[in-house]
Amino acid sequence: MAFTLNSRRIRIVGSRLAADVRAPNGSAWNPYELDLNPYLENRYGKFDTLAPYGNFFGSSRNLRIDDHGLLTAELNNGSGGWSRASIDLNVFVGVTAGILVFKRLAPHTGIDTTATTISLAGSVFSVFLMGSDGLMHRHQMDLNNHYANVNGHFRSNSGDRGFYATARNVRLGEASQTFILKAELRVGSGWRAAEVNLAEDIVNSYSRLLFVGRYTPPPSFWDKFLEVFEGFPLVGFVVAGIYALMGNMEAAQRAVSLSANSTIVMTGVVIGGLLGGPWGAAIGAAVTTPIGIFVETSLSPTQQTATIERYIFETLRNTIAAGAAGALKVWLDRLATPAITAMFSEVNRGFGGYIASGVISGMGTAVSASLRRCV
């Protein structure tokens, strides 16, 4: 608000705030008075703005105001004495269209505009919150009582709680992201980077922190159906397009990243199989799996964290899957009867068998991702 930026000759006349106020065109100063009595309340010797009708003036004396908008007075404290009190009118009074305007804090005011000195200790969120008395008051809220870890994402539906037991590296964002809660949340045997905007879930309600949250509806049948195919080689890109048409860009980004991972692995297996048979397919999977993981996490930072453990596990899994599929193809070829061989000659001709190996290995990434979300 900061009315003092556009006012001069600031003074108190009875219960009225008087000043010369800058005109909208900025070239003139016009005298204006605003009666503070309907807005300010004497609450046991302290200024407050919660009361709808104010009426502080009858229990006050020795009112003064300085050039910075700080109003001081002696207020009857209700115990037969007088208490010295002050309030910064810049918090509540502004200049609109060349006149002084008093604005109380709304019942639900954003913490991004009324909180400062934000910190996080474990899961306990602490702020200094603007009060209805114009002063800053320290408040705390345990976020563990309001958020749950659901498949590596923060959720704040009614009854959700306990995310902290399956979280690590819990922190607040920096600079302009101080109200962003960030963490790595456990998904199955891995971790996924997650974040949530606290300013969208917590408000300043009558000078107290109030958690309002946002309801997240359960996934529909089609959401569950499409999720199964998100990480399939190439198919996942089609699923991402469907998500985009539905307006779910987060899911589209996730499907693109998962499908890119599995497609890269499949390509490595196919090329390796063409060049070196089953051993080549296994080596192709081993080489391309770290690349696939890197691309996945680069395309969607909220996907499972690229840890050393994940690199090792998925590399071994895809290597074994590709090698086993290639070896199974050779073994079946040796056992096949002439009729069966003729039946599948077109399918197996060239690199068909190794494409199967690649699809199996690539699907390992997709199936693993789906299982992680279901655990």
N, C-alpha and C positions, 0 to 999 in steps of 0.2 A: 504493500500500500504506500508507505513512506510519503505522507502528505507534505513533509517539510521540504522535499525536493522542489516543490512547485508553490511554496508559500514563503512569505516574509512578514515581519512585524507580528510574530505569533504571540498571543497573549490569552489570558483567561478573564472573562467578564462574567461574574456570577457563576453560573453553571455552563456558560457558553464558551466554546473554543472560537476565538476570533483571529483572523489573519487576512492579509492581502494575498489573494490567490491569482496565479497566472492564468490569463485568459486562454482559450483554446488556440487562438492564432499566435500566442506567445509574445505579443507586442504590448500587452497591457496587463496591469495588476488591478483586480477588483476586490473591494472589501467583502468579506463573507463571514457569517457566524453560524456555528453548528451547536445546538443545545445537546450537551452530553448527558443530561439527566435521564432521558429515556433509555439510554444504552448502558450506563455504568451502574453497578450495584455495589453497595457496601456489604460485604460478607464477613462479619465478625472482625472488622478492622482491616480488611483487605479489599482491593478493587477486584471486581469480577464482571464478566459480560454474559453470564448464563441466563440471568433473570430476564424475562421478556419485556419488563417495564422499567428496569433500572431503579431510578429514584434514590441515588446516592446523596444528592446534594443536601437533603435535610439533616443528615448525620455526618456532615463534613465541615471542616474549617481550614483556614490558611491554605487555600489552593494556590499553587504556583506551577508554571510550565517554563521550561527552558527552550532555547532555540533548536534543540534536537528532538523536541516533541515529548520529552519525559514530564508527565504530570505527577506532581507530588501533593500530598494533603495529609491532614490529620483526620482519621476516621474513628467514629465511636465504635469501640470493640464489643459492645453489648454487655460488658462487665463493669460498667461505670467509669471506664477510662478511655483514653484516646491513644490510637496507634498510628505511627507514621507509615504511610503507604505510598506506593508509586506504581505507575503503569506507563508503558511506552505506547503512546497513541499512534505511532507509525505502524504498529502491527494491525490496527483496526481502521484507521482513517486514511483515506486517499483522496485524490482530486480527480473528478470525472466531469468533463464538459465545463470546467472552470468553477466548480463548486466542491465544497467539502462533503464527503460521503463516509458514513460509518458502516462498516461491515463486520458482523460477528462471524466467528468460525462456524462453518456449517456443521450439522450433527455428525456427518461422516466426511471428514476432510482427508485428502490424500497425505500420507506420511512423506511423500516425496517433496511436499511444499511446507510441511510443518515440523519436520524432524531434522536433527543434526547430531553430530558426534555418534555415528552409527558404529556398532561393534558386534562381534559374534564370539562367544566363548563356548565351545562345544556346540550344543544345539540351542543355546540361550541367546536370543536376539535382544540387544540393548540399544536404546536411543534416548536422546534428550528431546522431549516432545513439547511443542508449543501448547500452553494451557490457555484457558479462557480468561485468565488473569494477565495474559500478555507475557508471562514468564516461562522459562524452559524448565521442564521437570523430567527427571530420569524415570524411565519405565522399561520393564523387561517382559519378554514372552518366550516360553520354551517352545520352539518350533517342532520339537519331537512330538508334542501333543496334538499337532494339526496336520502333519504331512506323513504320507505312507510311501514306501517304495513299491511301485507296481510295474514290474517288468523293466526296471531301470529308469523309471520316470517318477517325478514327484506327482502325487495326487492328493487333493484336499477335499474329498467328499466327506459328508457327515460321518463321523466315527473313525476316519482315517487317522493313524498315528504310528509312531515307532519306526520311522525311516532311519534313525541314527544308528540302529544296531546293524544295519546292512549298508553303511556308508563309510567312505573314507575321503580324506582330503576335503573336508567340508569347510567352506570359506565364503566370504562375500566378494563381489566383484570390486574392481578398482575404478577410481576416478568417477566417470559418469554412470558406472554400473554398481554403485555401492548398495543398491537395493536388490541386486541379483544374487540369489542364493545358489551357489555352485557346489557340486559334489560328484564323486564317482560312486554310483550305486551298484550293488551286486546284482548280477543277472546270471543265475545258474552258477557256473564255476568261474565266471569272468566279471568284468566291471564295465559299466557304461557311463560316459560323461552326461550329466543332467544338470539342468538349471531351471529356476523358477523366479518370476518377478514378485518380490514380496510386496511391492507397492500396489499390486493388483489384488492382493489377498488380505492386506492389513490396512486399516484406516485409523485415523485419529477421531475417536468418538467421545465427545465431551471430555477431552483432555486425557483419554485413556486409550491404550492400544486395544483394538477390537479385531479379531480374525473373522473375516467374512467368507473367504475362500471362493472357489469356483467349482461348480458341480461338473464332473466329467461323466457323461453317460457311458454305460457299458457298450462294448463294441457290438455292432449289428452282425447279422449273418454274413452279409457281403464283406464286411471288414475282416471277419475271421477267414472267410473263403479266400479273399485276395492275399491275406497275410501268408497263407501257406505257400504261395508261388512267388513271393517277393524276391527270394534269393536264388531262384532258378536261373541258370545261364540263359541269357537273351530274353527269356520269357519275363523276367523281372522288369525289363525296360518297358514292356507292354503294360504290366501292372502299374508301373509308375505313371504312365500316361493316363490310365484310368483314374488313378488317385488325383492327378492334376485336374482332370475334367470334373471330378467331384469336389474340387476346391480344397483338398487335404494335401497341402504342399509339404508338410512335415513327413507324412507317410510316403509321398512321392520321392522325396529326397532319400528316405531310408531304403526304399525299393531299388532306386538307382545305385546306391552304394553297395548293397548286398549283391545285386545282379552283376555289377562290375567286377566284384571280387570273384564270384563263381565263374564268370565268363573268362576272366584272365587265367584262372587255374585250368579250366577246360581247354583253353587254347594251348597252354603249356603242355598238357598231357597229350593232346592230339599231335602236336609237332614232335614232341619227344618220342611218342609211339611210332611215328612214321620213320624217324631217323634211327631209333635204337630198340624197337620192340618193347616188351614189357619193362625192361630195365630203363629204356629211354623215357617211357611214360612216367615211371616213378621219379626219375631225375627231373623231368619237366614239371611235375607237381611240386617237387621240393624247391625248385628255383622260383616258380611263379607264385607260390603261396604267400611268401612275405610281401611280394609286390601287390598281390590282391588285397592283403590286409591294409597295407599303406594307402592304397587308392580308396578303399572303403572308408577308412577313418578320415581321409582328407575330404571326401565328398560329403560326409555326414559326421561332423564332430561328436554328435550325440550317440553315435553307435558305440559298440563295445570297445573299450580302451585297448589300444595296441600295446599290450605288455609283452615282456620277454616270454612269460609263460604261455601266452596265447600264440606267439610266433612258433614256439617249439611244438606245442600240442597240435595246432592245425597243420603244420608242415609234416609232422609224422603221420597224422591221420590221412592227409591227402596223398602222401607218398605211398603209404600202405594200400590205400584204396585203389590208386592208379595201377600200381604194380600187380596187385591181386587180380584186378579186372583184366589186365593184359595177359597174365598167366592163365586165367580161367579161359580166355579166348583160345589160347594155344592148345590147352588141354581138351577143350570141346572139339576143336578142329581135328585132333588126333582120334577122338572117339566117334566122330560123326560117321554115320553110314553114308553111302553114296547118294541115297535119296535125300537125306537131310542136307548133305553138302550142296546138292543141286538146288534144293529149295532156298537155301540162304546164300547162294553164291553171289547174287547181285548185291545183297545187303553187306556181305563181308568183303566184297571186292575192294581193293585199294586200301583205304584207311577207315572203313566202316567200323571195324572192331575197336580201333583206337578212339574214334569219336565216342563210342559207347563208354570206353574207359574214362574219357574226359568228362562226359556227362555225369557218370557216377561220382567222380571225384569232385566236380563242381557242385553237384547236388549235396555232397557232404557238407559244404559250407551252408547251403540253404537249410537243410534239415537241422544242422546244429543250431543255426540262428533261431529257427522256429521253436526248437526244444528249449532254448535259453529263455524265450519269452513266455513259455508255458510253465516253466519251473516255478 
